[in-house]
């Protein structure tokens, strides 16, 4: 193996370890409900932890396939499968960070949504123009809710959260479409 392949092999091993460290350092995040003045909804720890486990598995598989290419079992340069596994792990790494960051805080008259990526948005319940059900990115059977405000802000409430409780807190069924 040349130096480039060794570095790629190290990346396949280090990326899941880094993600696992970040996920463990994040601590226990649970949905905080029924506080005096707000409820906080966060994605269950199961989601980022599962993604990290997939990263570990794919790292081991990538290292094995890279080694098999190096010893000549597969007729390919080891950098080709290693590049695939590194990109796969980086995609999951970005998903882990996004899932850990996503949060909805519902107050008496407004909600604050911290999306997976981007700026935190505050939407007052009386300024909601429309709420629509939309297909979830996870599976067609699950549905997210898009909330559109009169100020032009749009947020997406993931089906991974307790959407029914959030909708009860918003209490604007007059603008909920279909």
N, C-alpha and C positions, 0 to 999 in steps of 0.2 A: 504494500500500500504506500502510495506517495503521501507527502505531507498534507495535501489538500484533502484526500480521503480520510486521513486520521482526524483532521479538524471537523470534517462533516460527521464522522462517527462520534466524536465527542459532543457535537451539537445535538445529535439524536438522543444522547444520554442525558445531557445537561438540561435541555429545555423542559422535559417533564419534572425533573428534580426542582427546577426553579418554580414551576407552576405549583407543585405540591407544597413547597415552602411558603409561597405567597398565600395559598389557600389555608394552610395551617396557621399562619401568622394573623390572618384575618379574624380568627377567633370564632366564637359561636354567634351567629347572626340569626335571630329568630324574629318573627313578626311580633311587634309589640302592640297589643290591642287593648282597647278599653282604658286608655289613660284618661285623665281628667279632661284634657283639651285636645288630644289627637290620637290617631291610630297610625302605626307605621307598618307597611307591608313590604316584605323583602322576599326575594327568591329563596326557596329552601336550599339549605346547604347540600342537599343530595345532588342538585344539578351541577355545580362546579366540581364537586368531588367525583362525580361520575365522569365528567369530561377529563379530569386529571388522570383517573384510572385508565381511560382509553388512551391518553397520551403515553402513559407508562407502557401499556401493552404495545402500542405502535412503535415506541422507542425500541423495545426489545425485539420486535419483529423486524424493524428497520436495521438494527445492528446485525441480526442473524442473516438477513438477505444480503446486506453489504459484505459480510464476511464470506458468505457462499459465493458471491460474485468474485471476490478477491482470490479465493482458492480455486476458481475455475468451474464450479458446479453449474453456474449460469454464465452464459456467454454475453456478459455485459460489463461495462466499466462500473465499479462500485459506486461511483459518484452519481450515476443515474437513479438507482433506487433510493440512495441516501437523500438526494435532493427532494424526491417525492415525499419521503417520510418527514423530512424537516419542514417542508411547506405544510403538510397535513398537521403537524404538531403546532406550528405557528398559528394556523387558523384556529385550532382548538384553544390555544393560549389566549388569543384575542377574545374568543367566546367566553372563556373562564373569567377574564377581567370584566367583561360586560355584564355577565350574570351576577358577579359579586357586587357590582356598582349599582345596578338597577334597584330603585326604591320608590315607593309611593307613600307620602305622608298625607293623611286626610284629616283636616281640621274642621271646625264647625261650619265655616263659610267658604273655605278654599282648600285646594289640594296642591301639594308641591310634588312634582315628579322629577326624579333624577334619572334620566334615561341611561341606557347602557353606554352610550357615547353622545357627547354634546353637552349643552348647557342645561342647568336645572330650570324648569319652567313652573311658574305659579299660575294656576287657573282658578278664578273665583267661580263658585257654582252658579251664581246668578248671571255670569257672563258666558255660560256654555251655550253655544249656538246649536250644536248637533252632536249626538253620540251615535256611532254606527258599529254594528258587529262586523268583524272582518276575519278572514281565515288566519289561523295561527301559523307561525313559521314552523311549528313543531309537527303538527299533524292536521289534516283537514277536519278531523272530528272535533278539535278544540277551536274555540273562537276567542279572539282578542277584541277589545273595544277601543275604537278611535274616538277621542274627545276633541271636538273643534270649538274654539272659543271665538267670541266676537272680535278679539284683538288679533286674530289670525294665527294664534298658537294652536298646534295640534300635537297631542300626546297619544301614545299607544299604551293601553293597560294590558299587560301580558296575561295570557290565560294561566300562567304559572302562579299567579297571585290569586287571592280569594276575591275574584271580581264581584261576586254577589254582595259581599260585605262592603266593598268600595262603592258599588252602585247604591246600596242602602244608605251609605253615608252621604253620597252626593244628592240623592233624593230628587232627581230631575228626570223622571220617566216620561215627561211630556216631550222631551227632545230625543229620546231613544228611538232609533229607527230600526225596524225589523229584527 
